[in-house]
Amino acid sequence: MPREQATPFLLPLSLPHMASSSTALALLITILIIVIPCPLLLFFFFSRRQLRRPLPLPHNEKKKETKMMSGLLLFVCRCLLLVLASHGPVTVQAFTGTYGINYGRIADNIPPPENVVILLKAAKIKNVRIYDADHSVLNAFKGSGLELVVSIPNEYVTDMSVNEDRAMEWLKENVQPFLPDTHIRGIAVGNEVLGGTDQALAEALLGAITNVYSALERLQLTDLIEVSTPHSEGVFANSYPPSSCTFKESVIVYMKPLLDFFSRTGAPFYVNAYPFLAYKSDPEHIDINYALFKSNSGIYDAKTSLHYNNMLDAQIDAAYAALEAAGYEKMEVLVAETGWASAGDENEAGATVQNARTYNFNLRKRLFKKKGTPLRPKIAVKAYCFALFNENLKPGPASERHFGLFKADGSIAYNIGFRGLKPSGASRSLLSLKDLGARGWVASYSMVLTTCMAALLALTM
């Protein structure tokens, strides 16, 4: 996993606004004064400890030192927050790093949320999406440091669009009481609403989104929580080659006002991209190696003169092409769902354990490279994998119940580098990674410094 996903000391901020050279200088001075001395203090601290205490420290002394060092790093972060806040507004970042997971719970045999937190922290997965705002999950995530996106299901969208007060009631019941201990960083309003057959729901989506955002403004939470909605591939008229992709005529009338709104708030375009579904629908004409990130001849887009060696990149760039054609070429595309089923019905081509392992292993490897797509090489691809568990109560074809990276008992469904919950029920101290040690402190410090330098670069752009 990326190191930034293993540390709780990240600042989920970005600074897209313009700043003067004096502002950048002020931040640079702050970095020099506050952050640079940290390694010297750490070296001095540990050196004195070794000189004065040659014998192993008692457990309670170790806990005191851990608290001292944690306090030092938190102090640095708070100082930086004050400096950054004094130089203008910030835009919420709902995603840390490049890898996340969808935590679906349509099942009666998966571990309780408290155990899921242990599992996620052991796997060093920091970004998590759920499909509701279940209070047992929100309570379990308190103090975990995990970044959570909650959802307003489709059945509430119409009601939410009627008036802002209804949105405010929902926020006061399902979001505000859990802050700040539970790191709720985003609200997804509906799921794959556009491109479907429910026209009334499509008409209500914009109103629901604007009401939720306005209610967040009244609560002064728009700098902390992002509002978005994920789309299926069904919103596109065509996606091959990627450069030819456009939105359907029946969708654009609803999509354009949404894109106008999200371009003002800075939210990305979220898309559910499944090479598995594309391959399943046409296995005779799609090279499975192209869908699985394996060696293949790829495809060539003559309009852009770009070559694609995997389908996910092509699907993402198709979304970028559609956005550009609609006039929103600066909007980022983020993958809200992608995955591969490990089993399915007889007519579901490619749904095997081996293919699921190959896709998810290569997806994780590709995301950790923090590289962009051929069309947007400077924008690192970010994606939420689907899904955390096999969900035994999901309706539909058998594949719907076999997307999990983990089995119902918390053990791994197949090996892509994660550890599952141990059958014996390992203790939280073993899996929660609370005892960082010296290397953990260095990693935490390095991430603080990296954040500072990224902020400095953003200020000087």
N, C-alpha and C positions, 0 to 999 in steps of 0.2 A: 504494500500500500504506500501511497505518497506520504512523506513524513508529516506534511501539514495536516493529514487526517488523524495522526496519532497524538496530537497535542491539543489541550483544551485552551490554549492561550492565544488563539487566532482572533484577529479583529475583523469581523465581517463587514468591512467598509470598502467603498471605492470612492474615488474623487474625480468625477468626470468634469467638474466645473473648471473654469479657467482661473489662473492665479497669477499674480505679479511676481517678478523676480524677488522682491523683498519677502513675499510670503514663502517662497521656496527656500530662501536663505534662513528665515526664521525656523522652518522645519529642520533644515540641515543642522543648524546650531543646536536645536533640541536633541537631535539624534546624537550629535557629538558629545553633548553634556550628559544626557541621560542613559543612552543605550550603549555606547562604546565602552564605558567603564565597567559594564556588567561582567565581561569575562575576567577582568582583573580582580573584581570583587569575588567572583567564584573561585579563582585560583588562590587568592589570599585566604578565603574561608576554608577551603579544603586543605591547604597547606598547614594552616594553624591547627586544624583538627588532627592531622596526622602527627604533628610535632608534639602537641599537648596530650593527645590520647592515643598512644601506640596500641592499646588494647581495643578490642571490638566494643562499640558503643552499646549500652543497654537499649532495649526496644523503645522505651519512652524517650530517650535522648534522640534516637533516630527520628521519632515522630516530631520532636521539637524542631530539629534541623530541617526536616521536610517542610514544616509549616513556615519556617523562616525564609527558605528559598522560594517557596510558592508565593509568600507575601511580597518578596522583592520583585519577582516577575510580574505579579499583578499590579504592583505600584508603577512599574514602567509602562504597562499597558494603559493604565488610567491616565498617566501623564500624557501619553501620546493621544489618547482620546480627547483630552481637554484641548490640546494644541490643534488637533484636526478640526474639532468642533468650532473652534474660534475663527476658523478661516472659511466658513461658509457651509452650506447644506451638504448632506451626504446622501448617496443613493444606496438603498438596501442591496446587499448581496445575499441571496437566499441559498447559494451553493458554494461550498468550500472545496477546493481541489477540482477533481474531474470525475469522481466516481461516487455513485449513490445507489440506493436500493429502494424498491417498493415493498412495503410491509402490508400485504393484504391479509385479511383475517376471515375469509369466508370458509371457515373450517371449525370443527368441534374437537380437534385433537392436537392443536399446536401448543407450544409452551406459553405460559402466562407472560404478560408484558415485562414483568421484572426480570425474567430469565432471558427475554429477547434483548434487553439492554445489555446484559452480560455477554450474550452472543455477539452483538454488534460491536461492542468495544473490544472483544477478543479478536474479531475480524478486522478491526480498525476501519470500520465503515462509519463515516461521520454524517453523511447526508441521507435522510430517510423521508419517504413520502408515505402517508396513510390516506385512506379513501373516505375518512370521516373525521370527527374530532372526539373520539371516544375518550372519556375521562380516565378510564383505567390506564390507557396508554399515556395520556398526558401526565398523569401522576407518576407513572413508572419512569418517565423520561426526566423528571426533575433532578437537577444536579448532575446529569450524565454528561453534559457538554455536547450531546448530539444535536444536530441541526434538523429541525422537523418542519415539514410542510403538511398542513392539515387540509382537508377538503370539505366543500359543501356539495353533497351528492345532488345529482340531477333532479331528484324529486323535490328539492327545496328551492331550486333556481327560480321558478315562477313566483313563488311566494316572496322570495327575497327581492324580486324586481319591483314589487308593488310599491313599497315605500322604504325609506332609509331607516325608519324606526325598527322595522323587522330585522334589518341587517345589524343594527346596533344591539338589539336583544340577543342575537346569535353570538356576537362578539363578546358581550358581557357575560354570557353563559359558558362559552367554549374556548375563549382565547384569553381575555384580560385576567381572569383569576389565576391563571397558570404562569403568568409572566412575573418576574424575569427568570425564575428558576428553570422552567421548561423553555428551551430555546426554539420558540415558534418563529420561523423565518419566512414562511409563505402560506398563502391561502389559495388553493386551487378551486375556482368556482366552476362546478360542473366538470364533466369528463366526456370528451368527444361529442359535444353537443352539435356542432356544425357538421354538415356533410351527411347527417342522418335523415330520417323521414319525419321527425317531429318539428314541424314548422313553428308551432306555438312556442316550443322550448327555445328554438333558435332566436325568435323575436324577443324572448325574455332575457337572453344571456347578457346583453350589454347593460341593461338596466340593473341586473343583479350585481354585475361587476362594479359599476359606478357607485351603487349604493353601499357596497361593502367598502370600497375605497374611501368614500366620503365619511362613512362611520369611523374608519381608521384615522382619518384626518382629525375628526372631532376628538378622538382619544389620543391624538399626537403619537400615533404608532406607524405612520407611513414611512418613517426613516428606519424602521426595524423589520416591518413585515411587507413582503411583496405580494401583490394580487395578480393572478394569472389564470389561464384556462388551457388545458392540453387538447390538442387536435389529433384526429386520426389521419391516415393517408387518404381517407375518403374526401378530404376537402380539395384535393388536387384533381384537375382535369386530366393530366397526364404527368408522368415523371421520367419518361425515357425518350431521348437522353436527358440527363439532369437539366441542361440549359433550357430545354423546351417547356419546363414545368410552369404551369399557371394555376390559379385558383378556378374552380368551377364557376360558371356564370350564376348558378343558383346559390352559390356560397358567398360570392364577393360582395353582394348587397349587405350581408351581415358582417362579413370579415373586415371590410374596410373601416367602418366605425370602430371596431375593436382594435385594429392596428393603429388607428389615429390615437386612441386612448393609451395604448401601451407604449407608443413612441413618446408620449408626454411623460409617462411615469417611469420609463426606462426598463420595463419588464421585457424579457426575451419572448420569442415565439416558441412555445412548447409543442413538440410533435411526438407522437407515439410511432416509432419506426421499427418494424419487424421484418428483417430479411427472411425469417422463418415463414411468415405468412405469404410473402411473395414467392418463395420457393415452393411451398405447399400447393399454391394455386397453379403453378406451371413448371413442374419438375422436369419436363421433357426439353424445355428451352432455356432453363436457367442452370448454370454450372454451380453445383453445390459448393465447390471450393471457393467460388466468388462470394457466396453467401456466408461462408464460415471463416473468412479472413485467411484462407490457405492459398498456396501458390497456384496461380491461374493466369490466363492471358489477359483477363480484365476486359474493360470496354473503353472505347475512345469516343469522346464528345467532339465532333468536328467543329461545332460553333465556337467552342472555347479553346480547342486544341489541348484539352486536358484528358489525362488517362486515369482511370479508376481501377484499383485492384481489389476493392471490396464493395459490397452492396450498401453497407451502412453509410459510408462516405458519400456514395451517390445519392442516397435518399436524403441526407442532410443538405447536400448541395442543391438538390431539386427544390427543397424548401427555401433555400436562399434565393434561387432563381425566381420562384413564385413571388417572394417578397419584393425582390428588385423590380419585377414586372409590374407590381402593384404600387411601386413608389416608396418602398421602405428598405432600401438596400443597406442601411446602417443597423438594422435590427439583428440581434444575435439569435441564432437557433440553438435550442437546448433540447436534448432528447429526454422526454418524460418517462418513456417506457421503451425497453428493448430487451429481448430475451429469446430463448429457444426451448421448446418443449422436449422433455426427456422420454415421453411416451405419448401415444395417441391412438386414434382409431385406425383401422386397416387402410382407410383411404387418405390418411394424413401422412403424406410423404415426408421423410426426413426426421420424424419425431422419434429419435433414439437417444439413449444415454450418451453414446459416444459423440454424436453431433452436438448435443446440448453442452457437454463438457468442452468440446473444441470451440464452439462459439463463445461461451462465457469466459473461457480461459483467454482466448485471443482478444475478446472485447476488453477485458481487464488490462491486458498487456498493452493494447493500443491506446487506451485512455491514459495510462500512466506515463506514456511518452509525452503527453501534454502538447500534442501537435494538432494543427488544424486540418481542414479538408483541402483538396486541390483548388477549390474556388475561393476559400477563405483560409489560407495557410497560416495567418497570424492569429486566428481565433481558435484557441484550444477547444477540442470537442469535449463536451460534458454530457454525461448520461446517467440516468437512473436505471439500473438493471431490474428486470421483472423476472422473478420475484424472490422474496426471501424464503417463503415456504411453499410446498405443494398444498393446495387448498382443496380439501376433499369434498366440499359442499358447493363448489362452483358449478353452475349449469353449463350446458353446451357440450361440444365434443370432448373426448377424453383428454386432449392436449391441454385444455383449460385447467385441468387439475394436476398438471405436471410441469409447471414452469419453475418450481422452487429450486434454489441452490441448496436448501436444507430440507431434510425430512421432518415429519411432524414431531419426532422425538428430539429434534435439535441436532441430530448427527448430519454430516454432510451427505448430500445426494450423490455427489461425485467430487473428485478432488480437483480444485482449481487454485489451491493454495490457502484455503480458509480452514480454521479449526472449528469443529462443532462443539456443542455442549457435551461433556463427558457423561457416559451412562451412569456413573456413580454420583452425578450431581456435584461437580467440582465447586469449590467455594468461590465466593465473589472475589476474595483476595487473590486467587490464582488467575482469574480471567479478566478482572476489571482494570489491570495495569495501573493501579494507583501508585505503586512504588516505582517511580521513574528511574532513580539512580542517577549517577553523574552524567551518563550519556543522554538520559532524558532531559536533564536540565540544559545541556548544551543544545539539544535539538529545539527545546522551547525557546531558548535565547535566539538561536539562529532564525526561527520563524518570526520572532518579534522584529529582528533586524531586517529580515526580508520584507515584512509588511511596511516598515518605515521607508525603505528604499523604493518600494513600489509606489507608495504615496508620494514620495518626492518626485519620482518620474512623472506621475500623473499631474502633479502641480505645475511642472515645468513644460508640459505638452502645449 
